[in-house]
């Protein structure tokens, strides 16, 4: 378990790629972390992710099946400010370190 009841499970972990399923309950957070690889997020549920980093706060609306991409080096804490659980897949491209 991660911060505030958030859970994650690694579904695939190979030399080239790691796929992790994240579940954030309302108010749940991932905890502050850095992304060492380029990554793709694939939402499985609707919701809103709030990200807090040194450069400020941002929000990303989630639509099931509509992915978004980020470059390696992102350092942030991600939370679920909504009233429903959020589930998403994080796909890390391990051949693209930052």
Secondary structure, 3 states (H helix, E strand, C coil): CCHHHCEEEEEEECCCEEEEEEEECCCCECCCEECCEEEEEEECCCEEEEEEECCEEEEEEECCCCCEEECCCCEEEEEECCCCCEEEEEEEEEEEEC
